Amino acid sequence: MRTAKVLFLTVFGCGLSPFAPGTWGAAAGVVLLFLFGWLPAFVKFLAFCAVFALAVFLSGESEELFGEPDSPKIVVDEVLGMWVTLFGVHPSFWNVVNGFLLFRFFDIYKVPIVSRLERLPGGWGVVLDDVGAAVLANIILRVIAS
């Protein structure tokens, strides 16, 4: 069971990269989005909710799994972040590139509202700071994409 948790949280090992694990996780989010882009919106919404709930729950156990709270090895939150960043935006090449860059910017350089989300207890803070960064990225992406 531990292996399944680690595979989920690290998105099949993307988070184990010694260099920029969050960037690899965000890239995995883009790949997954395109792999499953053909699914109906309702199914994608249910998948998002399921991944979100499991990410919050398992991220709360991250200290036990990885020996540190909010380990950089946890990148499932970056996958969710990319899904939110690109939600409702035409998936053109430049929209994806700009969305990726915007999300990584807001994820790394946390503005105060995102920083507050990071302080929530347990897995909530681990996941919601990335979702908050993604909401900001989505808003800006919609403005520059229009």
DANORBEL-V836719 format. One line per field, one symbol per residue. ss: DSSP state (a for helix, b for strand, c for the rest). psi: psi as a letter, one per 30 degrees, with the letter a starting at -180 (. if undefined). Layout:
ss=???
psi=???
This chain:
ss=caaaaaaaaccccaaaccccaaaaaaaaaaaaaaacccccaaaaaaaaaaaaaaaaaaaccaaaaacccccccccaaaaaaaaaacccccccaaaaaaaaaaaaaaaacccaaaaaaacccaaaaaaaaaaaaaaaaaaaaaaaac
psi=eeeeeeeeegihfeffkfjheeeeeeeeeeeeeeegfflleeeeeeeeeeeeeeeeeeffgeeeefgkkhkffjgffeeeeeeeegkgkkhleeeeeeeeeeeeefeeijleeeeeefflkbfeeeefeeeeeeeeeeeeeeeff.
